[in-house]
Amino acid sequence: SLWIAGYMLVPLTAFALVGKRLARMSRALDALTVPDFFRLRFESPTLGFVTSLLVLYLLVFTMIGQFKAGAL
């Protein structure tokens, strides 16, 4: 149960520490997504594209784990 508590505590802490500032800055920039935020914040279309690819890459591994767990 401590292992699962760690998986719950880390995202909640990250949202509490980073989420408020990220939301405030996103509203100021009119950014709807994380890649939009990076593209507008750093004024770099390349960084927005790289962020999009990174999000897709990480979500693929998340979905593979979900489908494997569902199949079992």
MMTF fields as JSON, N, C-alpha, C and O atoms, coordinates in Angstrom:
{
  "mmtfVersion": "1.0.0",
  "mmtfProducer": "UNKNOWN",
  "numBonds": 287,
  "numAtoms": 288,
  "numGroups": 72,
  "numChains": 1,
  "numModels": 1,
  "chainsPerModel": [1],
  "groupsPerChain": [72],
  "chainIdList": ["A"],
  "bondAtomList": [4, 2, 8, 6, 12, 10, 16, 14, 20, 18, 24, 22, 28, 26, 32, 30, 36, 34, 40, 38, 44, 42, 48, 46, 52, 50, 56, 54, 60, 58, 64, 62, 68, 66, 72, 70, 76, 74, 80, 78, 84, 82, 88, 86, 92, 90, 96, 94, 100, 98, 104, 102, 108, 106, 112, 110, 116, 114, 120, 118, 124, 122, 128, 126, 132, 130, 136, 134, 140, 138, 144, 142, 148, 146, 152, 150, 156, 154, 160, 158, 164, 162, 168, 166, 172, 170, 176, 174, 180, 178, 184, 182, 188, 186, 192, 190, 196, 194, 200, 198, 204, 202, 208, 206, 212, 210, 216, 214, 220, 218, 224, 222, 228, 226, 232, 230, 236, 234, 240, 238, 244, 242, 248, 246, 252, 250, 256, 254, 260, 258, 264, 262, 268, 266, 272, 270, 276, 274, 280, 278, 284, 282],
  "bondOrderList": [1, 1, 1, 1, 1, 1, 1, 1, 1, 1, 1, 1, 1, 1, 1, 1, 1, 1, 1, 1, 1, 1, 1, 1, 1, 1, 1, 1, 1, 1, 1, 1, 1, 1, 1, 1, 1, 1, 1, 1, 1, 1, 1, 1, 1, 1, 1, 1, 1, 1, 1, 1, 1, 1, 1, 1, 1, 1, 1, 1, 1, 1, 1, 1, 1, 1, 1, 1, 1, 1, 1],
  "groupList": [{"groupName": "SER", "atomNameList": ["N", "CA", "C", "O"], "elementList": ["N", "C", "C", "O"], "formalChargeList": [0, 0, 0, 0], "bondAtomList": [1, 0, 2, 1, 3, 2], "bondOrderList": [1, 1, 2], "singleLetterCode": "S", "chemCompType": "L-PEPTIDE LINKING"}, {"groupName": "LEU", "atomNameList": ["N", "CA", "C", "O"], "elementList": ["N", "C", "C", "O"], "formalChargeList": [0, 0, 0, 0], "bondAtomList": [1, 0, 2, 1, 3, 2], "bondOrderList": [1, 1, 2], "singleLetterCode": "L", "chemCompType": "L-PEPTIDE LINKING"}, {"groupName": "TRP", "atomNameList": ["N", "CA", "C", "O"], "elementList": ["N", "C", "C", "O"], "formalChargeList": [0, 0, 0, 0], "bondAtomList": [1, 0, 2, 1, 3, 2], "bondOrderList": [1, 1, 2], "singleLetterCode": "W", "chemCompType": "L-PEPTIDE LINKING"}, {"groupName": "ILE", "atomNameList": ["N", "CA", "C", "O"], "elementList": ["N", "C", "C", "O"], "formalChargeList": [0, 0, 0, 0], "bondAtomList": [1, 0, 2, 1, 3, 2], "bondOrderList": [1, 1, 2], "singleLetterCode": "I", "chemCompType": "L-PEPTIDE LINKING"}, {"groupName": "ALA", "atomNameList": ["N", "CA", "C", "O"], "elementList": ["N", "C", "C", "O"], "formalChargeList": [0, 0, 0, 0], "bondAtomList": [1, 0, 2, 1, 3, 2], "bondOrderList": [1, 1, 2], "singleLetterCode": "A", "chemCompType": "L-PEPTIDE LINKING"}, {"groupName": "GLY", "atomNameList": ["N", "CA", "C", "O"], "elementList": ["N", "C", "C", "O"], "formalChargeList": [0, 0, 0, 0], "bondAtomList": [1, 0, 2, 1, 3, 2], "bondOrderList": [1, 1, 2], "singleLetterCode": "G", "chemCompType": "PEPTIDE LINKING"}, {"groupName": "TYR", "atomNameList": ["N", "CA", "C", "O"], "elementList": ["N", "C", "C", "O"], "formalChargeList": [0, 0, 0, 0], "bondAtomList": [1, 0, 2, 1, 3, 2], "bondOrderList": [1, 1, 2], "singleLetterCode": "Y", "chemCompType": "L-PEPTIDE LINKING"}, {"groupName": "MET", "atomNameList": ["N", "CA", "C", "O"], "elementList": ["N", "C", "C", "O"], "formalChargeList": [0, 0, 0, 0], "bondAtomList": [1, 0, 2, 1, 3, 2], "bondOrderList": [1, 1, 2], "singleLetterCode": "M", "chemCompType": "L-PEPTIDE LINKING"}, {"groupName": "VAL", "atomNameList": ["N", "CA", "C", "O"], "elementList": ["N", "C", "C", "O"], "formalChargeList": [0, 0, 0, 0], "bondAtomList": [1, 0, 2, 1, 3, 2], "bondOrderList": [1, 1, 2], "singleLetterCode": "V", "chemCompType": "L-PEPTIDE LINKING"}, {"groupName": "PRO", "atomNameList": ["N", "CA", "C", "O"], "elementList": ["N", "C", "C", "O"], "formalChargeList": [0, 0, 0, 0], "bondAtomList": [1, 0, 2, 1, 3, 2], "bondOrderList": [1, 1, 2], "singleLetterCode": "P", "chemCompType": "L-PEPTIDE LINKING"}, {"groupName": "THR", "atomNameList": ["N", "CA", "C", "O"], "elementList": ["N", "C", "C", "O"], "formalChargeList": [0, 0, 0, 0], "bondAtomList": [1, 0, 2, 1, 3, 2], "bondOrderList": [1, 1, 2], "singleLetterCode": "T", "chemCompType": "L-PEPTIDE LINKING"}, {"groupName": "PHE", "atomNameList": ["N", "CA", "C", "O"], "elementList": ["N", "C", "C", "O"], "formalChargeList": [0, 0, 0, 0], "bondAtomList": [1, 0, 2, 1, 3, 2], "bondOrderList": [1, 1, 2], "singleLetterCode": "F", "chemCompType": "L-PEPTIDE LINKING"}, {"groupName": "LYS", "atomNameList": ["N", "CA", "C", "O"], "elementList": ["N", "C", "C", "O"], "formalChargeList": [0, 0, 0, 0], "bondAtomList": [1, 0, 2, 1, 3, 2], "bondOrderList": [1, 1, 2], "singleLetterCode": "K", "chemCompType": "L-PEPTIDE LINKING"}, {"groupName": "ARG", "atomNameList": ["N", "CA", "C", "O"], "elementList": ["N", "C", "C", "O"], "formalChargeList": [0, 0, 0, 0], "bondAtomList": [1, 0, 2, 1, 3, 2], "bondOrderList": [1, 1, 2], "singleLetterCode": "R", "chemCompType": "L-PEPTIDE LINKING"}, {"groupName": "ASP", "atomNameList": ["N", "CA", "C", "O"], "elementList": ["N", "C", "C", "O"], "formalChargeList": [0, 0, 0, 0], "bondAtomList": [1, 0, 2, 1, 3, 2], "bondOrderList": [1, 1, 2], "singleLetterCode": "D", "chemCompType": "L-PEPTIDE LINKING"}, {"groupName": "GLU", "atomNameList": ["N", "CA", "C", "O"], "elementList": ["N", "C", "C", "O"], "formalChargeList": [0, 0, 0, 0], "bondAtomList": [1, 0, 2, 1, 3, 2], "bondOrderList": [1, 1, 2], "singleLetterCode": "E", "chemCompType": "L-PEPTIDE LINKING"}, {"groupName": "GLN", "atomNameList": ["N", "CA", "C", "O"], "elementList": ["N", "C", "C", "O"], "formalChargeList": [0, 0, 0, 0], "bondAtomList": [1, 0, 2, 1, 3, 2], "bondOrderList": [1, 1, 2], "singleLetterCode": "Q", "chemCompType": "L-PEPTIDE LINKING"}],
  "groupTypeList": [0, 1, 2, 3, 4, 5, 6, 7, 1, 8, 9, 1, 10, 4, 11, 4, 1, 8, 5, 12, 13, 1, 4, 13, 7, 0, 13, 4, 1, 14, 4, 1, 10, 8, 9, 14, 11, 11, 13, 1, 13, 11, 15, 0, 9, 10, 1, 5, 11, 8, 10, 0, 1, 1, 8, 1, 6, 1, 1, 8, 11, 10, 7, 3, 5, 16, 11, 12, 4, 5, 4, 1],
  "groupIdList": [1, 2, 3, 4, 5, 6, 7, 8, 9, 10, 11, 12, 13, 14, 15, 16, 17, 18, 19, 20, 21, 22, 23, 24, 25, 26, 27, 28, 29, 30, 31, 32, 33, 34, 35, 36, 37, 38, 39, 40, 41, 42, 43, 44, 45, 46, 47, 48, 49, 50, 51, 52, 53, 54, 55, 56, 57, 58, 59, 60, 61, 62, 63, 64, 65, 66, 67, 68, 69, 70, 71, 72],
  "secStructList": [7, 2, 2, 2, 2, 2, 2, 2, 2, 2, 2, 2, 2, 2, 0, 0, 0, 0, 0, 2, 2, 2, 2, 2, 2, 2, 2, 2, 2, 6, 7, 7, 1, 2, 2, 2, 2, 2, 2, 2, 2, 6, 6, 7, 2, 2, 2, 2, 2, 2, 2, 2, 2, 2, 2, 2, 2, 2, 2, 2, 2, 2, 2, 2, 2, 2, 2, 2, 2, 2, 2, 7],
  "xCoordList": [0.819, 0.0, 0.863, 0.433, 2.058, 2.936, 3.404, 3.614, 3.565, 3.976, 2.909, 3.227, 1.655, 0.557, 0.376, 0.024, 0.611, 0.505, 1.527, 1.236, 2.697, 3.709, 3.256, 3.503, 2.586, 2.086, 0.951, 0.716, 0.253, -0.813, -0.262, -0.74, 0.728, 1.245, 2.078, 1.99, 2.871, 3.755, 2.962, 3.258, 1.971, 1.225, 0.445, 0.365, -0.128, -0.873, 0.047, -0.329, 1.231, 2.198, 2.64, 2.757, 2.881, 3.286, 2.187, 2.472, 0.933, -0.166, -0.284, -0.574, -0.065, -0.182, 0.932, 0.685, 2.141, 3.265, 3.365, 3.62, 3.167, 3.382, 2.075, 2.066, 0.985, -0.273, -0.825, -1.307, -0.762, -1.31, -0.555, -1.157, 0.748, 1.559, 1.384, 1.278, 1.352, 1.168, -0.193, -0.299, -1.23, -2.568, -2.626, -3.227, -2.005, -2.001, -1.275, -1.752, -0.129, 0.634, -0.068, 0.001, -0.744, -1.471, -2.627, -2.889, -3.323, -4.41, -3.877, -4.503, -2.74, -2.155, -1.715, -1.771, -1.28, -0.816, -1.909, -1.676, -3.095, -4.185, -3.758, -4.068, -3.055, -2.608, -3.579, -3.907, -4.032, -4.97, -4.285, -4.779, -3.164, -2.475, -1.039, -0.557, -0.371, 1.022, 1.933, 2.777, 1.79, 2.624, 2.352, 3.28, 1.085, 0.78, 1.491, 2.035, 1.483, 2.133, 3.619, 4.135, 4.304, 5.737, 6.007, 6.972, 5.16, 5.337, 5.182, 5.979, 4.162, 3.917, 4.866, 5.304, 5.178, 6.024, 7.439, 8.019, 7.997, 9.373, 9.461, 10.553, 8.293, 8.206, 9.007, 9.789, 8.788, 9.52, 8.561, 8.149, 8.203, 7.349, 8.003, 7.316, 9.317, 10.033, 9.865, 9.664, 9.947, 9.766, 8.347, 8.154, 7.351, 5.979, 5.823, 5.121, 6.485, 6.423, 7.124, 6.612, 8.29, 9.03, 8.23, 8.212, 7.574, 6.735, 5.573, 5.224, 4.977, 3.894, 4.378, 3.704, 5.547, 6.098, 6.419, 6.199, 6.936, 7.256, 5.994, 5.995, 4.927, 3.665, 3.121, 2.692, 3.135, 2.665, 3.515, 2.986, 4.812, 5.727, 5.43, 5.35, 5.267, 5.0, 3.604, 3.423, 2.632, 1.282, 1.194, 0.378, 2.024, 2.033, 2.416, 1.776, 3.459, 3.873, 2.83, 2.637, 2.159, 1.087, -0.041, -0.562, -0.418, -1.513, -1.131, -1.977, 0.113, 0.551, 0.377, -0.119, 0.784, 0.601, -0.86, -1.216, -1.707, -3.134, -3.749, -4.537, -3.4, -3.955, -3.443, -4.187, -2.162, -1.634, -2.336, -2.694, -2.535, -3.216, -4.665, -5.194, -5.296, -6.684, -6.794, -7.775, -5.802, -5.829, -5.617, -6.121, -4.874, -4.629, -5.82, -5.801],
  "yCoordList": [-1.195, 0.0, 1.259, 2.292, 1.199, 2.362, 2.675, 3.837, 1.642, 1.799, 2.572, 3.495, 2.197, 2.875, 4.286, 5.2, 4.467, 5.806, 6.752, 7.932, 6.253, 7.065, 7.481, 8.611, 6.572, 6.897, 7.913, 8.628, 7.984, 8.974, 10.31, 11.371, 10.259, 11.464, 12.318, 13.545, 11.703, 12.457, 13.308, 14.497, 12.771, 13.64, 14.735, 15.86, 14.421, 15.445, 16.573, 17.743, 16.23, 17.251, 18.079, 19.302, 17.415, 18.136, 19.092, 20.231, 18.637, 19.521, 20.695, 21.814, 20.453, 21.526, 22.552, 23.752, 22.107, 23.023, 23.702, 24.904, 22.946, 23.468, 23.89, 24.805, 23.234, 23.435, 24.842, 25.364, 25.467, 26.812, 27.809, 28.621, 27.737, 28.67, 28.4, 29.337, 27.132, 26.78, 27.247, 27.749, 27.089, 27.531, 29.045, 29.557, 29.759, 31.218, 31.709, 32.609, 31.111, 31.516, 31.103, 31.819, 29.952, 29.501, 30.429, 30.711, 30.907, 31.862, 33.165, 33.758, 33.612, 34.86, 34.732, 35.703, 33.538, 33.317, 32.809, 32.69, 32.507, 31.883, 30.537, 30.223, 29.758, 28.43, 27.387, 27.402, 26.49, 25.45, 24.137, 23.379, 23.865, 22.597, 22.87, 23.999, 21.838, 21.975, 22.352, 23.234, 21.712, 22.164, 23.627, 24.355, 24.056, 25.462, 26.36, 27.403, 25.955, 26.733, 26.917, 28.034, 25.816, 25.922, 26.717, 27.479, 26.547, 27.286, 28.788, 29.579, 29.177, 30.595, 31.188, 32.33, 30.433, 30.95, 31.229, 32.261, 30.319, 30.466, 30.941, 31.053, 31.225, 31.736, 30.865, 31.359, 29.56, 28.618, 27.537, 26.667, 27.585, 26.523, 25.15, 24.138, 25.114, 23.841, 23.214, 22.005, 24.025, 23.505, 22.985, 21.979, 23.653, 23.163, 21.815, 20.934, 21.66, 20.391, 19.277, 18.16, 19.577, 18.573, 18.169, 16.995, 19.124, 18.818, 17.91, 16.985, 18.17, 17.306, 15.877, 14.918, 15.748, 14.408, 13.704, 12.5, 14.445, 13.861, 13.383, 12.311, 14.164, 13.765, 12.508, 11.58, 12.466, 11.274, 10.05, 8.958, 10.235, 9.125, 8.549, 7.33, 9.409, 8.924, 8.303, 7.329, 8.852, 8.293, 6.92, 6.09, 6.676, 5.349, 4.293, 3.245, 4.561, 3.588, 3.437, 2.341, 4.522, 4.437, 3.558, 2.719, 3.742, 2.959, 1.486, 0.606, 1.216, -0.18, -0.878, -2.003, -0.211, -0.793, -0.998, -2.01, -0.054, -0.191, -1.357, -2.121, -1.5, -2.589, -3.947, -4.927, -4.0, -5.265, -5.655, -6.818, -4.695, -4.982, -5.387, -6.275, -4.738, -5.093, -6.485, -7.191, -6.879, -8.193, -9.309, -10.42, -9.001, -10.033, -10.173, -10.996],
  "zCoordList": [0.0, 0.0, 0.0, -0.513, 0.557, 0.526, -0.893, -1.244, -1.697, -3.079, -3.851, -4.6, -3.67, -4.347, -3.799, -4.545, -2.513, -1.924, -2.555, -2.757, -2.861, -3.545, -4.921, -5.343, -5.637, -6.962, -6.908, -7.882, -5.795, -5.645, -5.142, -5.543, -4.279, -3.648, -4.599, -4.556, -5.443, -6.337, -7.333, -7.449, -8.061, -8.98, -8.264, -8.758, -7.111, -6.385, -5.929, -5.984, -5.488, -5.08, -6.284, -6.194, -7.4, -8.607, -9.065, -9.434, -9.045, -9.427, -8.469, -8.892, -7.197, -6.214, -6.383, -6.264, -6.655, -6.758, -8.124, -8.203, -9.184, -10.524, -11.193, -12.015, -10.846, -11.556, -11.49, -12.494, -10.321, -10.191, -11.059, -11.761, -11.003, -11.799, -13.291, -14.083, -13.678, -15.08, -15.581, -16.7, -14.772, -15.17, -15.317, -16.262, -14.386, -14.448, -15.707, -16.398, -15.989, -17.172, -18.461, -19.46, -18.447, -19.632, -19.961, -21.131, -18.928, -19.169, -19.743, -20.622, -19.261, -19.754, -21.211, -21.966, -21.604, -22.977, -23.909, -25.112, -23.385, -24.146, -24.727, -25.876, -23.937, -24.352, -23.797, -22.61, -24.66, -24.236, -23.893, -23.058, -24.522, -24.3, -23.851, -23.938, -23.376, -22.942, -24.117, -23.962, -25.291, -26.425, -26.81, -27.164, -26.741, -26.997, -25.994, -26.359, -24.745, -23.701, -24.002, -23.953, -24.315, -24.597, -25.865, -25.927, -26.88, -28.128, -27.902, -28.406, -27.149, -26.907, -25.867, -26.006, -24.85, -23.767, -24.243, -23.903, -25.025, -25.489, -26.933, -27.489, -27.549, -28.925, -29.891, -30.704, -29.776, -30.611, -31.121, -30.354, -32.415, -32.963, -32.883, -32.745, -32.97, -32.892, -31.509, -31.394, -30.473, -29.121, -28.919, -28.237, -29.503, -29.432, -30.11, -29.613, -31.253, -31.987, -31.214, -31.13, -30.653, -29.874, -28.64, -28.271, -28.005, -26.848, -27.253, -26.52, -28.41, -28.898, -29.116, -28.74, -29.724, -29.949, -28.637, -28.509, -27.664, -26.368, -25.65, -25.044, -25.714, -25.089, -25.76, -25.074, -27.088, -27.801, -27.47, -27.264, -27.422, -27.108, -25.732, -25.572, -24.744, -23.387, -23.267, -22.535, -23.971, -23.911, -24.573, -24.172, -25.577, -26.207, -25.179, -25.099, -24.391, -23.38, -22.285, -21.761, -21.936, -20.951, -21.467, -20.732, -22.718, -23.284, -23.458, -23.296, -23.781, -23.885, -22.54, -22.477, -21.476, -20.144, -19.794, -19.19, -20.165, -19.885, -20.657, -20.098, -21.927, -22.724, -22.25, -22.235, -21.862, -21.337, -20.046, -19.86, -19.158, -17.897, -18.15, -17.481, -19.109, -19.426, -20.032, -19.796, -20.804, -21.434, -20.415, -20.58, -19.374, -18.365, -17.448, -16.532]
}
